[in-house]
Amino acid sequence: MGLPSKNMSYIPFYVAIKKGFYQNYNLKVNLNYVKGGVLALRGVQTGDFHIISSLPESVITGVAEGANVKLIGTLDDKSMYSIYVSKDIKDPNDLKGKSAASNVPGNGTDIQLQYWLKKHGLEPNKDVRIINSGENAGRLQALQQGQAAVTILSQPTDLKADEMGFKRLAVMRDELKTYNHNMIAANGDLIKNKPEVVYAFMAAEAVAFIKEKANREEVIKIAMEELEMNRADAEKSFDFVLPALPDKGKMNVEGVKWAIDTVKETGALNKELSVEKVVDERFYAK
């Protein structure tokens, strides 16, 4: 499995491995980390990975360009991003004439940041200049060094921004009601030739275990170990992620439609693309 980062949203995978849930279905799952969803998508296309996690926008653009991959579930049915601003910014209007630290154009990170700016009456690259600062760490550094006045961050980098005294101006899930964040995508050949593997992978999900209050301490300890976090940060990240963990990994299809439409609006998608071309919902645990 290819993962584009290390964060609390992947706690179902960590728990499923630690508790032997995959072994119960005769699976051995190896987690491999790559830098970003684009590399993860490339890996699932070349067969280096059977399954990956990615923001939906990367998969949508990939499918439009001929990638043999389908979204089969999600780890979060809400956005995990927050908008952070420099200490002198009081509200979105103060951002006019400033720069925003984003990821590569067309990436889901970039699309959500531009969505937020437009929602607050700011035209990207007109009112606010968009600069490519890469992944979470690079975007936070751009804010820290004064290269940008606003950026978009996910956990656990948001906790570092809090420690540095930057202002969390908005939580995206409060403004973007329909979204899936860290989605699960499978290689099309795997789906076609070995669907039993995909069924087994989804059946071994650990969300029910994680949501059981009696298991909280054990889950926090697994998170601390896997993510190398102290207890306080692990608990904060876990409590932020927990409400967004969908039962059985079930995706919000309206959120996929939103992502397709929004990718199209940015110009990164110049053809019609149906939800059915991107999504396969057969594999949720019974």
Secondary structure by P-SEA (a helix, b strand, c coil): cccccccccaaaaaaaaaacccccccbbbbbbbcccaaaaaaaaaaccccbbbbcaaaaaaaaaacccbbbcccccccccbbbbbccccccccccccbbbbbcccccaaaaaaaaaaaaacccccccbbbbbbccaaaaaaaaaaccccccccccaaaaaaaaacccccccccccccccccbbbbbbcccccccaaaaaaaaaaccccccccccaaaaaaaaaaaaacccaaaaaaaaaaacccccccccccaaaaaaaaaaaaaacccccccccccccccccccc
